[in-house]
């Protein structure tokens, strides 16, 4: 293979680097897709016990392919559930920054009868799209790093990456990552990194490439309310004893104020507010609110006063009633005071909020709302912390520049309204989390006919190929 053209300072020009990377990708693209299709045929559905052997087979397949790619260290890391894959490829530059790439190799359940046009575990290319479960979420976005690092080496003439490169690909993300934090804590010393790259995310659209700068956290609880020891006659006792269903309704009504702000005292403590610059960047995105409402199958927007829809779903905390129940639900009437009622609540959290503090604030608030004569319990599930990377962080700027070379246009910024295990990496490793994903909303994560755009998959490969050199060059004094 010809070596890249260097200038008098022994540096490769940006145009030459882009050309060299693209040439390498084109040469190896067909083999890359064949390998990806082979991986996608493994039905690694972590949520279904019958597929546990397939999840392990998926981990073994990936570990072998990473060894073939050139990673000198590849290991299967066991958990009480599904296995994860760890790989490491040190740079020959001892002063280079260390980067950890996160993704997952398990997938959502899928069956032809769910509405798939083809077998979900038999990949098929239709037009310029690759259809299969996991094509975008997340095998395609994990796998582009294998071709990306090889293109990086070919374009630079290096024999090792410009950064100390590590991968951690878990096997339980689609089941809520129940053992992930413990795994990270167990292997903290092996996973130490200056930055974490999460390739389990997406972009605004095919025409508007974006970098995600943060994800919201999550806390959720279930509240059980108990009044009479059994259902009782509403004529004989109603109006003279407390009704747990009424207490549940009053609790829900009190959750927000008239401006749709969460009314729990202390809920907003420590929150990192949006800057004017972030508001401007959100406003630059081609957001069609009417189309968004159609996607949401809803008929009006609603939320905290003083904030746009994008600000509400990306950068503001929320409280949602996920379920409410109690009393008689059958046909016709049944005139009772019910014995019990229940609520399920969830809270999306933003940077600066502490899930433990929020849980205590909600617990104390609920206790103050409950009338005498109603017993209650409140149980919180495992929380997910929010994560946010400042716009001026040097590693984030490297991601933006690398994407800019690949897409040849301005890269804009988003956040994710949902939550994921990325915050555990930030929390345990004390490293900034950066998001590099090329999936678009039409890819249909978790839905029938999931696909990935092949042109965007190539852009992901290109971005990864440019990223390692940019990080090494511009972030040599990583904290």
C-alpha positions as CSV (number, residue, x, y, z in Angstrom):
1,X,0.0,0.0,0.0
2,X,1.3,3.5,-0.8
3,X,2.1,5.7,2.2
4,X,0.3,9.1,2.8
5,X,2.0,12.2,1.4
6,X,3.7,14.3,4.0
7,X,4.7,17.9,4.0
8,X,8.1,19.3,5.0
9,X,7.2,19.0,8.7
10,X,6.4,15.3,8.2
11,X,2.7,16.0,8.7
12,X,-0.1,14.7,6.6
13,X,-2.4,17.4,5.1
14,X,-6.1,17.3,6.0
15,X,-7.1,16.6,2.4
16,X,-4.5,13.8,2.0
17,X,-5.7,12.3,5.3
18,X,-9.3,12.3,4.2
19,X,-8.4,10.8,0.8
20,X,-6.3,8.1,2.4
21,X,-9.0,7.1,4.8
22,X,-11.7,7.0,2.2
23,X,-9.5,5.0,-0.2
24,X,-8.9,2.4,2.6
25,X,-12.5,2.2,3.5
26,X,-13.6,1.7,-0.1
27,X,-11.1,-1.1,-0.6
28,X,-12.3,-2.9,2.6
29,X,-15.9,-2.0,2.7
30,X,-17.4,-5.2,1.2
31,X,-15.4,-7.4,3.6
32,X,-16.5,-5.2,6.5
33,X,-20.2,-5.6,5.6
34,X,-19.8,-9.3,5.3
35,X,-18.3,-9.5,8.7
36,X,-21.0,-7.3,10.2
37,X,-23.7,-9.4,8.6
38,X,-22.2,-12.5,10.1
39,X,-22.4,-10.9,13.6
40,X,-25.9,-9.7,13.0
41,X,-27.0,-13.3,12.3
42,X,-26.3,-14.1,16.0
43,X,-29.6,-13.4,17.9
44,X,-28.0,-12.0,21.0
45,X,-31.2,-11.1,22.8
46,X,-30.2,-10.6,26.4
47,X,-33.8,-10.3,27.7
48,X,-34.7,-13.8,26.7
49,X,-33.1,-16.6,28.7
50,X,-33.3,-19.0,25.7
51,X,-30.9,-16.8,23.9
52,X,-28.2,-16.7,26.6
53,X,-26.0,-19.1,24.5
54,X,-26.4,-16.7,21.6
55,X,-25.3,-13.7,23.7
56,X,-22.2,-15.6,24.7
57,X,-21.6,-16.6,21.1
58,X,-21.9,-12.9,20.1
59,X,-19.2,-12.0,22.7
60,X,-16.9,-14.7,21.5
61,X,-17.4,-13.7,17.9
62,X,-16.5,-10.0,18.7
63,X,-13.5,-10.9,20.8
64,X,-12.1,-13.0,17.9
65,X,-12.8,-10.3,15.4
66,X,-11.1,-7.7,17.6
67,X,-8.0,-9.9,17.8
68,X,-8.1,-10.2,14.0
69,X,-8.4,-6.4,13.8
70,X,-5.1,-6.1,15.7
71,X,-6.0,-5.6,19.3
72,X,-3.3,-7.4,21.2
73,X,-5.5,-7.8,24.3
74,X,-9.0,-9.1,24.0
75,X,-10.9,-10.7,26.9
76,X,-14.4,-11.9,27.9
77,X,-15.4,-10.4,31.2
78,X,-18.0,-12.4,33.0
79,X,-20.9,-11.0,35.0
80,X,-23.8,-12.7,36.9
81,X,-25.7,-12.2,33.7
82,X,-24.3,-11.8,30.1
83,X,-20.6,-11.5,29.3
84,X,-18.9,-8.3,28.2
85,X,-15.9,-7.9,25.8
86,X,-12.8,-5.9,26.7
87,X,-10.1,-5.0,24.3
88,X,-7.0,-2.9,24.5
89,X,-4.5,-1.6,22.0
90,X,-1.8,0.6,23.5
91,X,-0.1,3.4,21.5
92,X,3.6,3.4,21.1
93,X,3.5,6.9,22.4
94,X,3.5,6.6,26.2
95,X,2.3,10.2,26.6
96,X,-0.8,9.7,24.4
97,X,-4.2,10.1,26.0
98,X,-6.2,7.0,26.8
99,X,-9.7,6.6,25.3
100,X,-12.3,4.0,26.2
101,X,-15.0,3.2,23.6
102,X,-18.3,1.9,25.0
103,X,-21.1,0.0,23.2
104,X,-23.2,-3.2,23.6
105,X,-23.5,-6.4,21.6
106,X,-26.9,-7.5,22.9
107,X,-30.1,-6.7,21.0
108,X,-33.8,-6.3,21.5
109,X,-36.1,-9.2,20.9
110,X,-37.4,-9.5,17.3
111,X,-39.6,-11.9,15.3
112,X,-41.0,-11.9,11.8
113,X,-44.5,-11.8,13.2
114,X,-43.8,-8.4,14.9
115,X,-44.1,-6.7,11.6
116,X,-40.7,-7.4,10.0
117,X,-40.7,-7.5,6.2
118,X,-37.7,-9.9,6.4
119,X,-36.1,-12.3,8.9
120,X,-34.7,-9.9,11.6
121,X,-31.6,-12.0,12.0
122,X,-30.9,-12.5,8.3
123,X,-29.3,-9.2,7.2
124,X,-30.5,-7.9,3.9
125,X,-29.4,-4.8,1.9
126,X,-32.4,-2.9,0.4
127,X,-31.3,0.1,-1.6
128,X,-28.5,1.7,0.5
129,X,-29.8,0.4,3.8
130,X,-28.8,-2.7,5.8
131,X,-31.8,-4.2,7.6
132,X,-31.4,-6.5,10.7
133,X,-31.9,-6.4,14.4
134,X,-28.8,-4.6,15.8
135,X,-27.9,-3.0,12.5
136,X,-27.9,0.4,14.2
137,X,-28.5,-0.5,17.9
138,X,-25.7,-1.3,18.5
139,X,-23.7,-3.8,16.5
140,X,-23.3,-1.5,13.5
141,X,-22.1,1.4,15.5
142,X,-19.7,-0.8,17.6
143,X,-18.3,-2.5,14.5
144,X,-17.4,0.6,12.6
145,X,-14.6,1.1,15.1
146,X,-12.8,-2.0,13.8
147,X,-12.5,-0.6,10.2
148,X,-12.0,2.9,11.6
149,X,-8.8,2.0,13.6
150,X,-7.4,0.1,10.6
151,X,-8.1,3.1,8.3
152,X,-6.4,5.3,10.9
153,X,-3.3,3.1,10.8
154,X,-3.2,2.9,7.1
155,X,-3.7,6.6,6.5
156,X,-1.0,7.6,9.0
157,X,1.5,4.9,8.5
158,X,1.4,4.0,12.2
159,X,1.6,0.5,13.6
160,X,-0.3,1.3,16.8
161,X,-3.1,3.8,17.3
162,X,-2.3,7.4,18.1
163,X,-4.1,7.0,21.5
164,X,-4.1,4.2,24.0
165,X,-7.3,2.6,22.8
166,X,-9.7,0.4,24.9
167,X,-13.1,-1.0,24.1
168,X,-15.8,-2.2,26.6
169,X,-18.8,-3.8,24.9
170,X,-21.4,-5.0,27.3
171,X,-24.0,-7.7,26.8
172,X,-26.9,-6.5,28.9
173,X,-27.7,-2.9,27.8
174,X,-31.0,-4.0,26.3
175,X,-31.9,-5.5,29.7
176,X,-31.2,-2.4,31.7
177,X,-27.4,-3.0,32.3
178,X,-28.1,-4.6,35.7
179,X,-24.5,-5.7,36.3
180,X,-22.7,-2.9,34.4
181,X,-21.8,-0.6,37.2
182,X,-20.4,-3.4,39.3
183,X,-18.4,-4.6,36.3
184,X,-16.9,-1.1,35.8
185,X,-16.1,-0.9,39.5
186,X,-14.5,-4.3,39.5
187,X,-12.2,-3.5,36.6
188,X,-11.8,0.2,37.4
189,X,-8.0,0.0,37.1
190,X,-8.1,-1.7,33.7
191,X,-10.7,0.8,32.4
192,X,-8.9,4.0,33.5
193,X,-9.3,6.5,30.7
194,X,-8.9,10.2,29.9
195,X,-12.1,10.2,27.9
196,X,-15.0,7.8,27.1
197,X,-16.5,7.5,23.6
198,X,-20.1,6.2,23.6
199,X,-21.1,4.8,20.2
200,X,-24.7,3.9,21.2
201,X,-26.4,7.1,20.1
202,X,-27.5,8.9,17.0
203,X,-27.6,12.1,15.0
204,X,-30.4,14.6,14.2
205,X,-30.8,13.5,10.6
206,X,-29.0,12.4,7.5
207,X,-28.6,16.0,6.4
208,X,-27.8,17.5,9.8
209,X,-24.9,15.6,11.5
210,X,-24.7,16.3,15.2
211,X,-22.8,15.4,18.3
212,X,-24.6,14.6,21.5
213,X,-23.2,16.4,24.5
214,X,-25.2,14.8,27.4
215,X,-27.8,12.4,28.6
216,X,-30.4,12.8,31.3
217,X,-30.4,10.6,34.4
218,X,-33.3,8.6,35.7
219,X,-34.8,7.9,39.1
220,X,-38.1,6.0,39.4
221,X,-40.3,4.8,42.2
222,X,-43.5,2.9,43.1
223,X,-45.8,4.2,45.8
224,X,-48.3,1.9,47.5
225,X,-51.2,3.4,49.4
226,X,-53.3,1.5,51.9
227,X,-56.5,2.6,53.6
228,X,-59.1,0.2,54.9
229,X,-58.0,-3.3,55.5
230,X,-60.4,-4.4,52.8
231,X,-62.8,-2.7,50.2
232,X,-65.7,-1.2,52.1
233,X,-69.2,0.1,51.3
234,X,-69.1,3.7,50.1
235,X,-72.5,4.4,51.4
236,X,-71.9,3.1,54.9
237,X,-68.3,4.4,55.3
238,X,-67.6,6.8,52.4
239,X,-66.9,10.4,53.4
240,X,-66.0,9.3,56.9
241,X,-62.7,7.4,56.3
242,X,-59.7,8.3,54.1
243,X,-59.8,6.9,50.5
244,X,-56.4,5.7,49.2
245,X,-57.5,6.3,45.5
246,X,-58.3,9.9,46.4
247,X,-55.0,10.3,48.1
248,X,-53.2,9.0,45.0
249,X,-55.1,11.5,42.8
250,X,-54.3,14.4,45.1
251,X,-50.6,13.3,45.1
252,X,-50.5,13.3,41.3
253,X,-52.3,16.7,41.2
254,X,-49.7,18.2,43.6
255,X,-46.7,16.9,41.6
256,X,-46.5,20.0,39.4
257,X,-47.3,23.7,39.9
258,X,-49.3,25.9,37.6
259,X,-46.2,26.5,35.4
260,X,-45.5,22.7,35.0
261,X,-42.5,22.9,37.3
262,X,-42.0,19.9,39.6
263,X,-43.4,21.1,43.0
264,X,-41.1,18.8,45.2
265,X,-39.0,21.1,47.4
266,X,-35.3,20.6,46.7
267,X,-35.9,18.9,43.3
268,X,-34.0,21.5,41.4
269,X,-31.1,21.8,43.8
270,X,-27.7,21.9,42.1
271,X,-29.0,21.9,38.5
272,X,-26.6,23.1,35.8
273,X,-28.7,25.7,33.9
274,X,-28.6,26.0,30.1
275,X,-26.2,28.7,28.9
276,X,-27.3,31.3,26.3
277,X,-24.9,29.7,23.8
278,X,-26.5,26.2,24.3
279,X,-30.0,27.7,23.8
280,X,-28.7,29.3,20.5
281,X,-27.3,26.0,19.3
282,X,-30.5,24.2,20.1
283,X,-32.4,26.8,18.2
284,X,-30.2,26.3,15.1
285,X,-31.5,22.8,14.6
286,X,-34.2,22.4,11.9
287,X,-36.9,21.4,14.4
288,X,-40.4,20.9,13.1
289,X,-42.7,20.9,16.1
290,X,-45.7,19.7,14.1
291,X,-43.8,16.8,12.7
292,X,-42.5,16.0,16.2
293,X,-46.0,16.0,17.6
294,X,-47.0,13.5,14.9
295,X,-44.1,11.3,15.9
296,X,-45.1,11.6,19.5
297,X,-48.7,10.6,18.6
298,X,-49.8,13.7,20.6
299,X,-51.9,16.8,19.9
300,X,-50.3,19.6,21.8
301,X,-47.0,20.4,23.5
302,X,-46.9,20.9,27.2
303,X,-44.2,21.4,29.8
304,X,-42.2,23.7,32.0
305,X,-42.9,27.4,31.2
306,X,-40.1,29.4,29.7
307,X,-38.5,26.6,27.8
308,X,-38.8,25.3,24.2
309,X,-39.7,21.7,23.4
310,X,-36.1,20.7,22.7
311,X,-35.0,22.3,26.0
312,X,-37.7,20.5,27.9
313,X,-36.7,17.0,26.5
314,X,-32.9,17.5,26.6
315,X,-31.9,19.9,29.3
316,X,-34.7,20.2,31.9
317,X,-35.6,17.6,34.6
318,X,-39.1,16.1,34.6
319,X,-41.5,14.2,36.7
320,X,-43.9,11.8,35.0
321,X,-46.8,9.7,36.2
322,X,-46.1,6.3,34.5
323,X,-49.1,4.5,36.0
324,X,-51.9,5.0,38.5
325,X,-54.3,2.5,39.8
326,X,-56.7,1.6,42.6
327,X,-60.2,0.4,43.3
328,X,-62.7,-1.3,41.0
329,X,-61.8,-1.4,37.3
330,X,-64.4,-3.9,35.9
331,X,-67.5,-3.2,34.0
332,X,-70.4,-1.3,35.6
333,X,-70.2,0.3,39.0
334,X,-69.1,-1.0,42.3
335,X,-69.7,1.5,45.1
336,X,-66.7,1.0,47.4
337,X,-64.0,2.8,49.2
338,X,-61.0,0.8,47.9
339,X,-58.5,-0.8,50.2
340,X,-55.5,0.3,48.2
341,X,-54.1,2.4,45.3
342,X,-50.7,2.7,43.6
343,X,-48.6,5.1,41.6
344,X,-45.5,4.7,39.4
345,X,-43.4,7.8,39.0
346,X,-40.2,8.5,37.1
347,X,-37.9,11.5,37.2
348,X,-35.6,12.5,34.4
349,X,-32.6,14.3,35.8
350,X,-30.1,16.7,34.3
351,X,-26.5,17.7,35.1
352,X,-26.0,18.8,38.7
353,X,-28.8,16.7,40.1
354,X,-28.0,13.9,42.5
355,X,-30.4,10.9,42.3
356,X,-30.0,10.1,46.0
357,X,-30.9,13.7,46.9
358,X,-33.9,13.6,44.5
359,X,-35.1,10.3,46.0
360,X,-34.9,11.7,49.6
361,X,-36.7,14.9,48.5
362,X,-39.5,12.9,46.8
363,X,-39.8,10.5,49.8
364,X,-40.1,13.4,52.3
365,X,-42.6,15.2,50.0
366,X,-44.8,12.2,49.6
367,X,-44.9,11.6,53.4
368,X,-46.1,15.2,53.9
369,X,-48.9,14.8,51.3
370,X,-50.4,11.6,52.7
371,X,-53.4,12.1,55.0
372,X,-53.7,10.4,58.4
373,X,-55.2,7.0,58.1
374,X,-53.4,6.1,54.9
375,X,-50.3,3.9,55.2
376,X,-47.8,4.1,52.4
377,X,-44.5,2.7,51.1
378,X,-42.3,4.2,48.5
379,X,-39.6,2.1,46.7
380,X,-37.0,3.5,44.4
381,X,-35.3,1.4,41.7
382,X,-31.6,1.7,40.7
383,X,-30.9,5.2,39.5
384,X,-28.9,6.5,36.5
385,X,-26.9,9.6,36.8
386,X,-27.0,12.4,34.2
387,X,-23.9,13.2,32.2
388,X,-22.9,16.4,30.4
389,X,-19.7,17.4,28.6
390,X,-19.1,21.2,28.3
391,X,-19.1,22.5,24.7
392,X,-15.5,23.8,25.0
393,X,-14.0,20.5,26.3
394,X,-11.0,19.7,24.1
395,X,-11.9,16.1,23.6
396,X,-15.4,17.1,22.5
397,X,-13.9,19.5,20.0
398,X,-11.8,16.6,18.6
399,X,-15.0,14.6,18.0
400,X,-16.5,17.7,16.2
401,X,-13.5,18.1,14.0
402,X,-13.3,14.4,13.1
403,X,-17.0,14.4,12.2
404,X,-16.5,17.6,10.2
405,X,-13.8,15.9,8.1
406,X,-16.1,12.9,7.5
407,X,-19.3,14.8,6.7
408,X,-17.7,17.9,5.1
409,X,-20.2,20.3,6.8
410,X,-20.9,22.0,10.0
411,X,-21.5,19.8,13.0
412,X,-24.2,20.8,15.3
413,X,-25.1,19.8,18.9
414,X,-27.8,17.9,20.6
415,X,-28.5,16.1,23.9
416,X,-30.3,12.9,24.6
417,X,-33.6,13.0,26.5
418,X,-33.3,9.4,27.6
419,X,-30.9,7.7,30.0
420,X,-28.2,5.0,29.7
421,X,-25.2,3.4,31.4
422,X,-22.8,6.1,30.1
423,X,-23.2,8.0,33.3
424,X,-21.8,5.0,35.3
425,X,-18.6,5.3,33.2
426,X,-18.3,9.0,33.9
427,X,-19.1,8.5,37.6
428,X,-16.8,5.5,38.3
429,X,-13.9,6.5,36.0
430,X,-14.1,10.2,36.6
431,X,-13.7,10.8,32.8
432,X,-15.7,13.0,30.4
433,X,-18.2,11.1,28.2
434,X,-18.4,11.9,24.5
435,X,-21.0,10.6,22.1
436,X,-20.1,9.4,18.6
437,X,-23.0,7.9,16.7
438,X,-24.3,8.0,13.2
439,X,-27.8,6.5,13.6
440,X,-30.8,8.5,12.5
441,X,-34.4,8.5,13.9
442,X,-35.7,6.5,10.9
443,X,-33.4,3.6,11.8
444,X,-36.1,2.2,14.0
445,X,-34.3,1.2,17.1
446,X,-36.3,-1.5,19.0
447,X,-38.9,-1.5,16.1
448,X,-39.6,-3.9,13.2
449,X,-37.4,-3.5,10.1
450,X,-34.5,-1.8,12.0
451,X,-31.8,-0.6,9.6
452,X,-28.7,1.4,9.2
453,X,-27.9,3.8,6.4
454,X,-24.8,2.4,4.7
455,X,-23.5,5.9,3.7
456,X,-23.7,7.0,7.3
457,X,-22.0,3.8,8.5
458,X,-19.1,4.8,6.3
459,X,-19.1,8.2,7.9
460,X,-18.9,6.6,11.3
461,X,-15.8,4.7,10.1
462,X,-14.3,7.9,8.7
463,X,-14.9,9.8,11.9
464,X,-13.3,7.1,14.1
465,X,-10.3,7.0,11.7
466,X,-9.7,10.8,12.1
467,X,-10.6,11.0,15.8
468,X,-7.6,9.1,17.3
469,X,-5.0,11.3,15.6
470,X,-6.9,14.5,16.5
471,X,-7.1,13.6,20.2
472,X,-3.4,12.7,20.3
473,X,-2.4,16.0,18.6
474,X,-4.7,18.3,20.5
475,X,-5.2,16.8,23.9
476,X,-1.7,15.6,24.9
477,X,-2.1,17.1,28.4
478,X,-5.2,15.1,29.3
479,X,-5.9,15.6,32.9
